[in-house]
Amino acid sequence: MKSRSAFKRLLPRAWYYFRMGYTIYIAFAIGFFGSTSAIYYLAIKSVPVLQEVFPSYTLFLVIVALTFVPASIFAGWVHMKRSPMYRSEQDIAVESNPYNYKATVGKDKDLTLPTNVFSLLMSKRFAEKYGLLKREEELQVYDELVRRYKWLSDGKDIRDYVPKYDVKSTIERMIKELEEPVP
């Protein structure tokens, strides 16, 4: 039974690796050499002036590499740093990745979540002991955060969680109160 499960995991992984290898490496090489050879043998070879500038396919490849590699690097830099396109691609990747909404197996489930819950519970105990929790909404924020961590610890998707208390607006209100000058 275990081998069947491993096979079921292997097939999608192999398909992913195939697509990445083909599109990034093989299709790139085919496209590069296909287009450069088509340009050289169909366009340059039929124009005598261009044939004098590029007497051999190898020289043409060197000149194309010397011009198109820096141009492509610049275009890639603009895409990553100056264009809204890369940011949009990453937004879509984050939104569509289910692991951004779940606690991942490993350090999230085994370390981060338990540490955060423990920290919340200890700070709640400390705050209660010294009378720092003065309002009911402060207790509700603690309880809601613990429920959310429990939800994630159970392997559930945080997008499916229905909050019992509006933590975000309460915390925003509390921050504004802290920023107000004390009379």
Phi, psi and omega in degrees: 000325181293323180293326177294319178295319179295322178295319179297328176282326184293320183300307179296325178294316179297320178297317178297312179298322177299311181299317180294313181296319182291309185290322184279321188251302187290310181296325177298311181297315179298315180296316181296307182289327177294313181288320179293320179290323177296315178298314184293307188281337180262325184259306187290319181296335182267355178245111185302321180296317179291329180292331176289322179289319181241080183290341180222154178298322180298315178297319177300316178298318180298314181293319177299315180297318182292335179261318186280331178296308177297322178297320179291321176298315179297315179299320177295321178296315178300317180301316184281322191254329189244351185251148176285354184295313182296318179300318178296318178300317181291322176302314180295318180297318180293314182296326184270352182275112183295338182287347175283348183245006180229158172281124182282153178293138181115229188296327178299306183286324187270339185231304187296308181297310179299323179295317180294318178296316179300316179298318178298314182295320179292320179291327176294315179299316179298314182295321178292318181299320183260013175067032182274340177270101186260342183236153179298324182296331177294319175294322180294324177297313177304308184298319180294318179296320178296319178298319180295318177296321178297317178303311179295321180298330179280003177083017183268159180279127183295336177292338180272353183285134176254108183293144176268346182212142181276091183291317187300309182291327177295315179295319178299318178296318180295323178295318178298320179297321179292331181279342180289141179294143179279130181290000000 
